[in-house]
Amino acid sequence: MKLSRKVASAKAARLTNWALTGKVIARTFRFVDFAGAMRFTNRVAKLAEAANHHPDITIRYNKVRLALTTHDEGGLTEKDFKLAKKINELVK
């Protein structure tokens, strides 16, 4: 179920380094080099497949931008915030 703007804002505020923009939460990750960015991207892909919830991914050399939204709900849902938390765990 799609979250209200108020609930989504509160949840986004509790996520480290993620920004709420409209109906999306997004974060950019930086790595030493392209290979590090690709290793991270592959780890994110495994999490996304397991959750059956797939982020939009943009890779620019050593930067990976992830954007999460639940397209079939037309906005943010619990799925987005759960996956964002799991992704944050990858870089701790």
Protein Blocks (a to p, Z undefined) as FASTA:
>chain_A
ZZdfklmmmmmmmpghiacehjaccdddddfblmlmmmmmmmmmmmmmmnopacddddeh
jaccdddddfknopacfklmmmmmmmmmmmZZ
